[in-house]
Structure formats: C-alpha cells, structure tokens
Amino acid sequence: MQLRVEQLESHLGKTLAAVYAIQGDEPLLALEAADAVRTAARKRGFSERQVFESGRGFDWSEFAHATQALSLFAEKKVLELRLPSGKPGTQGAEALAAYCAQPAADLLLLVSLPRLDRATQGSAWFSALAGAGIVVDIWPVERSRLPAWIAQRLARQRQSAPQEVLEFLADRVEGNLLAAHQEVTKLALVAGEGALTLEAVQEAVSNVARYDPYVAAEALLEGDLERYSRVIEGLHGEGEAPTFVLFALSSALFALKNGERVFNRRVQAAVEGAARRYAPAQVERALSHAAAIDRAAKGVGPGEPWQEFLKLGLLLRG
C-alpha cells in the first residue's frame, strides 16, 4: 500500500503496519515521516531500536540475524534499514523479500530510501516491502504549494500571516525546505504568537533560497518573469556555469517544440501547460536566442550570457 506523506499522520493514528518504506529526496519530510513512525511505534510498546545502513561491504547476514534474533520474552523492536543508494544488491533483495514474506509480530521494519525510478519500484524486493506494509511517498514541495506549507507550519506554533508575508517567505526559502523549517521555527522565538507583519518577518528572515536551473526552466515556460529573473540572478550569484543553465533551459524548450518528455516532473508539467500558451513561432525565436547564448558562453558570439538569459524570458513571453 502506498501513502503520500500528508496521509501518514492519519494512518498512524488508526493502525501500525509491520513494514514502512519511506522514499523521497526531501530530507526534512523524510526525517519527519521516520520520526512519526518511531513515535507511533513507541506508543504501541516498541521500546528497542536497532539501525543498519547499507554500504560498501555491508554484511546482509547481520540484517537477517537481527530479524530472527527475537525470543519469547524480547522487547518489541524497531529495526531501521537505511539504503542511501536505493539498491540493496542481490543479497539484500533476497533478505528483504524473505523477511517481508513472514514479518515478525514483535518487529517493525522501517526502511529509508531515496526516490526510486520506475524500474526499481517494480522490482521483487520493493514489491515485497509494499505488500507487507506501507510505502510513504515524499515529493518536493513545489513553489505554488510553498506558501500554504509555510502557513500550516506557522499555525502549529500559533502564528498566522497574510498572503504577502507567505509569498515573501516562500521567495526567501524556495528550494531549501530544511532552511524553511529553520526560519519558521525562528519566527516562533523572535515574533511570538499571533499575526505576523511583513516588517517583522523581513527583519527576522534570511535569504536562504537555493537556486536550481530546472526551476528557472519551469518559471520560463510558465511565463513567470519575476520568478525566472530572480532564479537566474541567484544562479549567477552562486557561480553556476552558464552552460549548465542553458542546458536546462534548452532541454525544456526543445521538449516544448517537439512534444517530448523531460525527466524533471515539475518541468514536464510546465511543458504541458506551455504547449497551450505559446505559438510555434514564439518557441522557435526562443530557441534561436538560446543558440546565440551558447555562442556567447563559448566566447564566439556577442553578448553576456547572464544578460541574454534575462532577454530570453522576455522573448518567449513576447
């Protein structure tokens, strides 16, 4: 069975499965989900905890022994398995499948994984985890959902904020959810309970956004020039290579032109929306300008790449 991380709290309030697999690339939400499972297990008498982390030279027989070394009088135990690579190998796959075929009543298995590709999610060992328990899917909090996410976090500490404050906070922490959590927590200390003003938040919050070329591509296709310009300027300030930024933008534009799919889920959604927004001639002009940026970045054409990136946004928007 699969759950989104937003559904986990309600699920744990009703029942506790024998196996939980948490997969995703958002560290804050993954840590919080694992903590929620541990807390729920502790309330149900799972007082012991043992942690394994798979890596080079890991002995899977130790994991198998830990799943079997339970006596009639043993305390209930949470057994955590961390798979940073998302690939347990042949021995690990066999060990996981064997345990999930007959999970122990006094053992809760908690597996932490990065986001797995479709082929790995179709593997026998992952299917065994899903069949024996719960797979918790964790997705990044997209920019459009970030103000609401911040509002929920503020509400937990008895604070609220108008939309302009939420948007201001989202701009400052986009792409860095752990820092967003830290900034929201800081507001509880420096501002107190109640409604937050823009002035108080501006004084308290740092700019901790992390800029991603694929976020720039998403904003470009969505026609959000303010956000696109902010991300381009942030990438420039962080010393990102223009060629890498151009690759992300050009890939998105070619996908838009040719009706292709891209690997980035958020950019793919932007491509699908842009297909209804832009005429083919607009896309061709943008691609021609991207080619000119490529020449400028290589020093064989006129212009300064970072300025030309900003012009690209204006050109596509028309």
CORTANOR-V491435 format. One record per residue. RES is the residue in one letter. PHI is phi as a letter, one per 30 degrees, with the letter a starting at -180 (999 if undefined). PSI is psi in whole degrees, 0 to 359 (NA if undefined). D_CENTER is the distance of its C-alpha to the mean C-alpha in Angstrom with 2 decimals. Layout:
# CORTANOR-V491435
res: <RES:RES>
phi: <PHI:PHI>
psi: <PSI:PSI>
d_center: <D_CENTER:D_CENTER>
This chain:
# CORTANOR-V491435
res: <M:Q:L:R:V:E:Q:L:E:S:H:L:G:K:T:L:A:A:V:Y:A:I:Q:G:D:E:P:L:L:A:L:E:A:A:D:A:V:R:T:A:A:R:K:R:G:F:S:E:R:Q:V:F:E:S:G:R:G:F:D:W:S:E:F:A:H:A:T:Q:A:L:S:L:F:A:E:K:K:V:L:E:L:R:L:P:S:G:K:P:G:T:Q:G:A:E:A:L:A:A:Y:C:A:Q:P:A:A:D:L:L:L:L:V:S:L:P:R:L:D:R:A:T:Q:G:S:A:W:F:S:A:L:A:G:A:G:I:V:V:D:I:W:P:V:E:R:S:R:L:P:A:W:I:A:Q:R:L:A:R:Q:R:Q:S:A:P:Q:E:V:L:E:F:L:A:D:R:V:E:G:N:L:L:A:A:H:Q:E:V:T:K:L:A:L:V:A:G:E:G:A:L:T:L:E:A:V:Q:E:A:V:S:N:V:A:R:Y:D:P:Y:V:A:A:E:A:L:L:E:G:D:L:E:R:Y:S:R:V:I:E:G:L:H:G:E:G:E:A:P:T:F:V:L:F:A:L:S:S:A:L:F:A:L:K:N:G:E:R:V:F:N:R:R:V:Q:A:A:V:E:G:A:A:R:R:Y:A:P:A:Q:V:E:R:A:L:S:H:A:A:A:I:D:R:A:A:K:G:V:G:P:G:E:P:W:Q:E:F:L:K:L:G:L:L:L:R:G>
phi: <999:c:b:d:d:d:c:d:e:d:d:d:d:c:a:b:d:d:b:b:b:c:b:l:c:c:e:d:d:d:d:d:d:d:d:d:d:d:d:d:d:d:d:c:j:d:c:c:b:b:b:b:b:d:a:d:i:d:c:d:d:d:d:d:d:d:d:c:d:b:c:d:c:d:d:d:b:c:c:c:b:c:c:e:d:i:b:d:i:d:d:d:d:d:d:d:d:d:d:d:d:b:d:d:d:c:b:c:c:b:c:c:b:d:d:c:d:d:d:d:d:c:d:d:d:d:d:d:d:d:d:d:a:b:c:c:c:c:c:e:d:d:e:d:c:d:e:d:d:d:d:d:d:d:d:d:c:h:b:b:a:d:d:d:d:d:d:d:d:d:d:d:b:e:i:b:d:d:d:d:e:d:d:d:d:d:d:d:d:c:c:i:d:j:d:c:c:d:d:d:d:d:d:c:c:d:c:c:d:c:c:b:e:d:d:d:d:d:d:e:d:d:i:c:d:d:d:e:d:d:d:d:d:d:d:d:d:d:i:d:d:e:d:d:d:d:d:d:d:d:d:d:d:d:d:d:d:c:i:d:c:c:d:d:d:d:d:e:d:d:d:d:d:d:d:c:c:c:d:e:d:d:d:d:d:d:d:d:d:d:d:d:d:e:d:d:d:d:i:c:b:d:j:c:e:d:d:d:e:d:d:e:d:d:d:d:d:i>
psi: <140:140:148:155:332:339:353:316:315:319:313:335:343:325:174:120:168:335:137:131:119:117:135:166:22:98:318:310:326:317:317:321:316:319:320:319:316:316:315:321:319:320:337:17:8:92:343:157:134:136:132:145:119:134:191:127:7:135:105:344:332:319:313:320:320:329:345:342:60:125:176:329:12:151:150:143:141:122:114:135:119:125:83:328:344:9:108:350:177:311:317:319:318:319:318:315:320:317:315:339:330:72:146:145:330:24:133:123:124:112:131:129:153:177:124:148:171:321:317:325:341:2:161:320:322:322:326:318:313:324:330:345:227:132:122:115:128:122:150:151:111:159:322:334:352:317:319:323:316:318:319:319:321:320:327:331:24:43:159:165:144:168:323:327:320:320:320:313:318:320:325:337:5:134:5:75:327:317:325:315:317:320:320:319:321:324:329:329:321:340:340:178:160:194:138:140:158:321:317:322:319:324:328:332:136:164:103:21:146:132:137:129:329:337:322:318:319:312:323:310:330:350:20:84:325:312:318:314:320:318:319:316:323:318:319:314:330:356:22:147:129:327:325:318:315:323:315:316:316:320:318:320:319:322:322:318:316:0:29:167:151:157:335:120:318:321:322:318:322:322:314:321:322:332:334:351:326:140:154:324:324:319:320:318:318:320:323:320:324:322:322:323:320:317:321:320:331:357:15:13:163:164:160:122:316:325:323:329:318:321:326:318:317:322:315:320:329:NA>
d_center: <20.65:17.03:15.52:12.54:11.52:13.60:16.54:16.60:18.80:21.35:21.51:22.16:24.81:26.74:26.46:25.12:24.42:25.61:22.36:18.66:15.96:12.40:9.99:6.27:4.53:3.64:7.44:8.90:8.18:9.13:12.11:13.13:13.17:15.25:17.42:18.10:19.31:21.42:22.94:23.86:25.36:27.31:28.81:30.03:31.77:29.41:30.63:29.99:26.87:26.64:23.75:23.57:21.27:21.85:22.73:25.69:28.82:27.28:30.06:28.95:32.35:31.33:28.50:31.01:33.59:31.29:30.79:34.56:35.96:36.30:39.76:41.31:41.14:37.70:35.19:32.15:29.30:25.50:24.79:21.37:20.36:17.55:16.91:14.95:16.01:15.41:19.12:21.82:24.68:27.82:28.98:25.69:25.27:28.83:28.44:25.45:27.22:30.44:29.09:27.25:30.56:32.21:29.90:31.90:32.54:32.30:29.10:25.47:23.13:19.54:17.47:14.12:12.43:9.68:8.64:12.28:14.12:16.59:19.53:18.26:17.35:20.97:22.46:25.05:23.42:20.12:22.32:24.36:21.52:20.70:24.44:25.17:22.56:19.15:15.86:13.00:10.10:6.70:4.70:2.94:6.47:8.55:11.53:13.96:12.60:12.11:15.89:16.16:13.43:15.45:18.63:17.77:17.16:20.39:22.25:21.64:23.63:26.17:25.28:24.88:24.57:25.70:23.49:24.43:23.26:19.88:19.53:20.77:18.24:15.33:16.89:17.17:13.69:11.52:8.66:9.40:8.47:10.67:13.38:13.14:13.94:16.69:18.16:18.38:20.02:22.33:23.47:24.72:26.91:28.27:28.60:29.53:29.25:29.80:28.93:27.41:29.02:27.55:29.96:28.94:25.23:25.99:28.06:25.60:22.21:21.37:19.53:16.46:14.32:12.89:13.96:12.67:15.37:13.37:12.79:16.56:17.19:15.50:17.61:20.63:20.73:20.26:23.17:21.58:23.73:23.11:19.36:20.03:22.70:20.74:17.96:20.81:22.70:19.82:19.34:23.11:23.29:20.82:23.06:20.87:23.16:24.30:24.46:20.74:20.09:22.90:21.54:18.30:20.53:23.27:21.16:19.99:23.64:25.09:22.84:24.11:27.66:27.81:25.71:23.47:19.93:17.15:14.37:11.59:11.01:11.04:13.99:15.65:15.77:17.23:19.70:20.90:21.51:23.21:25.52:27.20:27.39:28.79:32.07:32.42:34.53:31.79:29.37:32.21:32.94:29.37:29.41:32.79:31.53:28.59:31.33:33.23:30.26:30.13:33.82:33.48:30.75:33.16:36.06:38.12:37.66:38.05:35.47:32.77:29.35:27.36:29.94:29.92:26.17:26.96:29.91:27.79:25.93:29.34:30.78:28.32:28.52:32.29>
